[in-house]
């Protein structure tokens, strides 16, 4: 019986070969159209995701550049801090030397002598 059913269907399909061929061609065209639609959708989504990916890569590179700039700025600040620390140390040493020299000076210098010295210094400055 199973064999008879198969033979019967074969005969039915064979009787309408032209109709079946048209159905197969229509199904093939529909399938090809579906494939084209899927390719189109894929291309659209691919372009969208590629644009997002490129934007993220650009943002990441900008962040890397900003971080590198900040690190360079930190290095410059550290160098500047060391330079200023050395300068402060030198000025403190100079201050200590001047204070020691001041302490060695006699304390009973008369006011007139002091004023005359200041006036001489001012005259020399004016001449220069």
C-alpha positions as CSV (number, residue, x, y, z in Angstrom):
1,X,0.0,0.0,0.0
2,X,2.7,2.5,0.8
3,X,4.3,1.7,-2.5
4,X,1.0,2.2,-4.2
5,X,0.5,5.6,-2.5
6,X,3.9,6.7,-3.6
7,X,3.2,5.6,-7.2
8,X,-0.1,7.3,-7.1
9,X,1.5,10.6,-6.0
10,X,4.2,10.3,-8.6
11,X,1.5,9.8,-11.3
12,X,-0.4,12.9,-10.0
13,X,2.7,15.0,-10.1
14,X,3.7,13.7,-13.5
15,X,0.2,14.6,-14.9
16,X,0.7,18.2,-14.0
17,X,4.4,18.7,-14.8
18,X,3.9,22.2,-16.3
19,X,1.9,23.3,-13.2
20,X,4.4,21.8,-10.8
21,X,7.3,23.4,-12.7
22,X,5.6,26.8,-12.4
23,X,5.0,26.3,-8.7
24,X,8.7,25.3,-8.2
25,X,9.9,28.4,-10.2
26,X,7.5,30.6,-8.2
27,X,8.9,29.1,-4.9
28,X,12.4,29.6,-6.2
29,X,11.7,33.2,-7.0
30,X,10.2,33.8,-3.6
31,X,13.2,32.2,-1.9
32,X,15.6,34.3,-4.0
33,X,13.7,37.4,-3.1
34,X,13.8,36.5,0.6
35,X,17.5,36.0,0.3
36,X,17.9,39.4,-1.3
37,X,15.9,41.0,1.4
38,X,17.9,39.3,4.2
39,X,21.1,40.5,2.4
40,X,19.8,44.0,2.3
41,X,18.8,44.0,5.9
42,X,22.2,42.5,6.8
43,X,24.0,45.2,4.8
44,X,22.0,48.0,6.6
45,X,22.7,46.6,10.0
46,X,26.3,45.9,9.2
47,X,26.8,49.5,8.1
48,X,25.1,50.8,11.3
49,X,27.2,48.6,13.6
50,X,30.4,49.4,11.7
51,X,29.7,53.1,12.2
52,X,29.1,52.6,15.9
53,X,32.3,50.5,16.1
54,X,34.3,53.3,14.4
55,X,32.8,55.9,16.7
56,X,33.7,53.8,19.8
57,X,37.2,53.3,18.5
58,X,37.6,57.0,17.9
59,X,36.3,57.8,21.4
60,X,38.8,55.3,22.8
61,X,41.7,56.8,20.9
62,X,40.6,60.3,22.1
63,X,40.5,59.0,25.7
64,X,44.0,57.5,25.3
65,X,45.3,60.8,23.9
66,X,43.7,62.7,26.8
67,X,45.2,60.3,29.3
68,X,48.7,60.7,27.7
69,X,48.4,64.5,27.8
70,X,47.4,64.3,31.5
71,X,50.4,62.1,32.2
72,X,52.7,64.4,30.4
73,X,51.3,67.3,32.4
74,X,51.9,65.4,35.6
75,X,55.5,64.9,34.6
76,X,56.0,68.6,33.8
77,X,54.4,69.5,37.2
78,X,56.7,67.1,39.0
79,X,59.8,68.6,37.3
80,X,58.5,72.1,38.1
81,X,57.9,71.1,41.7
82,X,61.5,69.8,42.0
83,X,62.9,72.9,40.4
84,X,60.9,75.1,42.8
85,X,61.9,73.0,45.8
86,X,65.6,73.5,44.9
87,X,65.0,77.2,44.4
88,X,63.3,77.4,47.8
89,X,66.2,75.5,49.4
90,X,68.7,77.9,47.9
91,X,66.8,80.9,49.0
92,X,66.5,79.6,52.5
93,X,70.3,79.0,52.6
94,X,70.7,82.6,51.3
95,X,68.4,83.9,54.0
96,X,70.3,82.0,56.7
97,X,73.6,83.4,55.4
98,X,72.2,87.0,55.4
99,X,70.7,86.6,58.9
100,X,74.1,85.3,60.1
101,X,75.8,88.3,58.5
102,X,73.2,90.7,60.0
103,X,73.8,89.2,63.4
104,X,77.5,89.8,63.0
105,X,77.0,93.5,62.3
106,X,77.4,95.9,65.2
107,X,74.1,96.9,66.8
108,X,75.0,100.4,67.8
109,X,75.5,102.0,64.4
110,X,74.3,105.6,64.5
111,X,71.3,106.6,62.6
112,X,73.0,109.3,60.6
113,X,75.7,106.9,59.4
114,X,73.1,104.4,58.3
115,X,71.1,107.1,56.5
116,X,74.3,108.4,54.7
117,X,75.1,104.9,53.5
118,X,71.5,104.5,52.2
119,X,71.8,107.8,50.4
120,X,75.1,106.8,48.8
121,X,73.6,103.6,47.5
122,X,70.6,105.6,46.1
123,X,73.0,108.0,44.4
124,X,75.0,105.1,42.8
125,X,71.8,103.6,41.6
126,X,70.7,106.8,40.0
127,X,74.0,107.2,38.3
128,X,73.7,103.7,36.8
